[in-house]
Amino acid sequence: MYINFCDAKVLFQIDSVLLIRRKDIILVQMPKFYSCLLAIAVAVFALNLAVSCSNFNGTTYWLGRSQVEVFQPINASKFELILTNEADNISMIDSTGQTLEINSSYSFWRGDHIYNMDFGQHVSGNLTYFLPHRGQQFVLSLRQNDPVRIVLPPGYATGEKLLGMANPYPDELGVEEGRITLTWLNTSKYQMIEVSYYEEKAPFAVKIIFAILATLAFGLLVEYYLSMRRLRGIRDETEKKK
């Protein structure tokens, strides 16, 4: 279970500590001394994570059911974007929130979609675009060593071996706007990132299926045991008659 400290506010009471778990506040009664110590620890931890979330300066991929929305930080006057899939609705938004004009050219070379963009001046902000996406697996080819953050669709999770995992394992896990986030801070040693995900209720459904299968298996074993006893009884009666 992942904990969200990016949006949440930490509250304190003298005789209790408020723990935050996905914006749901759970009240835990504790002695004053331990309550204060744990409150301080939670506050420091939350502050560190909040700073980490706000200071993230990498490319973020917001996964949807049919497409991926990408936010890539730019601090340059020109930029070359190379993708394995064709991008749609490319735009440049500066640090003030204004949409800037882009003079761009497109070419396709050896399976790569290449976009050469000229902003006309030095700009700082986010380049945004959309990529096609289907299924419950996202594979990202890494061409730069910049940090990467992948945001799963609402209601989805990852981490169960039988259902789907992230490879390599992320450096940070969190929740943003109610969606699970996976962050890789150092991507220099990887060639790609692969994330398989599933509906959050899927593990419970799998447990039910295993419970049903276990019940059926137990029933078959009992039936087999009873059948063997009946056969032995018939055999013993036959031998006695002889």
N, C-alpha and C positions, 0 to 999 in steps of 0.2 A: 504493500500500500504506500502510495507516494504522498508526501506532505507538502502543502502549498504555503509558502511564506512570502510569495511575491506580492500578493494583493492584500493579504490579511493584516489586521491590526492586532497587536498583542495587548491584552487587558490584564490588569492585576487586581487582586484583592488581598487584604492582610491575612485572612484565615484560609484562603484557598488559592489555587492556581488555575488559570484558564488555559487549557491546552488546545491548540488549533489543529484540526484535522480536516482538510478540505473545506475550510470556512464553516465547519460545524463546530461549535464550542462545547467542549465537554468539561463539566465541573468536577474537580477531584478534591475532596476534602483532605487536608493535611495539617500537621502541626505547624505553628507559625514559623519556626526556624527553617524547617525543610521546605516549607512553602515559599519563603522568601528566596532561598538559595536556588530552587528550581525555577522560580520566576525570573531571576536574574540570568540564569543559564539560557532559558528559552528566549529571553529578550535579546541577548548577545547573538545567539544562533540565528534568530529571525532577522536581525539587523544585517548580519553578514550575508545571508541568502538574499535579502532584499537588495543590497548593494550589488551582489553578483548578478542578479536579474536585470537591474537597471543599467549596469555597465557592460552588458554583453555587446560585443562588437563583431559579430560574425553573421553568416548567412542563415536566415530562418526559413524553414519550409513548413507551411501550414497545410497539412494533408486534408483533402476533402474526398468525397465519394467519387468524383469524376475528374478532379483537377487538383493541382498543387499551386498555392499562391506563395511566391518567393519574394523575400525582402533581402536584398544584398547591399551592404554599405559601400558607398562610393566616396572617394576623396581624391578627385583628379579632374582633368579637363577632357580626357579621352579614355575610353575603356573598350576592351575587346572581350566579348562574352561568347564562350564556346560551350555548347550544350549537345547532349546526345539526342534530345527531342526538340522539336520546333516550339519556340515560345510564342505566346500570344499576349496582346495588350501590354507591351513594354512601355514603361513610363519612369520618369525620374522625378522624385520628390525631394526638395532640398530641406535643410534643417528647420526652415520656417514653415514648412508644410505646403509650399508652392510647387505646382507642377511645371517643370521646365521643358523647353523644346529640345528635341534630340535630332541631330542630323546623323542618320545611320545608314549603313549598307549591309546587305545580307549575302552570304555565300554558303554553299554546301560542298564540303570536301572530305572525302573518305569517311563518311558516316557522321560527320560533325556539322552542326548548324552554327555558323559563325556570324556574329553581329559586331560590326565595328561602329562605335558610337562616338560622336563629337558633340560636346555640350557647349562649345563656343567660349567657355571660360572655366576657370577652376571652380568646381562645385563640391559641396559636401552634403550628403543625404543618403537616401535609399533608392536603389534601382528595383522596381517591382515588375513582376511578370508572372504569367500563368503557364504551367506545364500540364499536359494530359496525364491522367493517372487512373488506373483501374485495379480492382482487387484489393486485397488486404496485405500487400507486401510492397514496400518502397525500397528501391535500390538506387543509391546515389554514387556515381563515379566521381572521385575526388581529383580535381585538377589543380587545386591550390591547397596551401597549408593553413588556411584560415579556420577559425572555430565554426562549428556547424550546430544548429539547433533544429530538431524535428519535432513538430507539434502534431500529435495524433488527432484524428477526428473526434468529435464529441461522443462520449459513451464507449470509447475503445481503450484497450490497455495492451500491454506487452509484458513479457517476463516469464510466462509459463512454458516450460520445455515442450509440453505436448501440443501447445496451441500456437506459440510464436514468441520469438525472442529478438533482441537487437544484437547484431554482430558487426563490429566489436561492441563490447559492453560500454555504455556511455559513462562519461566522467561525472555527470550530474543528472539527477532525476528531480522533476518538480511538477507543478501544476500551474497553468496560466489560463485564466478565463475558463476554469473548469475543465481544461484539457491537459492531458499528460504530456510533458515535455521531456525530451532526451537531448542532452548537450554533450558534444565532444569538443574539448578545449584545445587539444593538440591532435591534429589529423595528419601530421607529417609522416607518421609510420604506417598509414593505411592507404590502400588504393581505392577502397570503396566502403560504403556503409550500407548495411542491409537490415531493414526493420520489418519483421512480420508481426502483425497485431490482430486482435480479435475483440469481439464485443465483451464488455466487462462482465456480463452475466454468463458468458460461455463456461468459465471454470465450474460454476455451480451446476450447469447443465451436464457437463462432463462427469462430475461427481455423481449425479443422479443416474446417468447411464451406467457408470461402473457399479453403482449399488444395485441396479437392476440386473446387470450381468452376473454379479456375485451371488445374488439371490437365486437366479436361474441355475447357476453352476452348483450351488448348494442343494437346490431341489433335485437336480439330476443325480448328484452323488447319493442323496438319500434314497431316491428311486432305485438306483443301481444296487445299493446295499440291501434294500428290501427285496428286490428281485432275486438277488443271490441267496438270501435266506430262504425264500420260497422254493427256489430250485434245490437247495440242499435238503429242505424238508421233504420234497417230493422224492429225491434220490434216496434218502434214508428210509422212507416208507416202502419204496420199491425193493430195497435190499432186505427189509424185514420180512416182506411177503415171500421172498425167495427162500 
